[in-house]
Amino acid sequence: MDFEELERDLPAAVTLQEAYRAAFYMVEQYISLEKNPDEGLILLLHYLDSDPARWEDWLLSVQRGLKDPETVDPHR
């Protein structure tokens, strides 16, 4: 399956909860693919799964991303 096909099968927008789960699964997937995953990523996954502050941190990150859309380009 190519990238265009993947994008075509996705909705144009997702909820904050869906985006959070996607970020969690992206980190989890990366860790599972690495032979010796970085300890920092393992700690990030643990944080995303268990830290009580994670939701507020996520909301602040979403707000920051909306205010500054040029900084991080996923296609670069």
Stockholm file with secondary structure:
# STOCKHOLM 1.0

chainA/1-76         MDFEELERDLPAAVTLQEAYRAAFYMVEQYISLEKNPDEGLILLLHYLDSDPARWEDWLLSVQRGLKDPETVDPHR
#=GR chainA/1-76 SS CCHHHHHHTSCSCCCHHHHHHHHHHHHHHHHHHCSSCCHHHHHHHHHHHHCTTHHHHHHHHHHHHHHCTTSCCTTC
#=GC SS_cons        CCHHHHHHTSCSCCCHHHHHHHHHHHHHHHHHHCSSCCHHHHHHHHHHHHCTTHHHHHHHHHHHHHHCTTSCCTTC
//
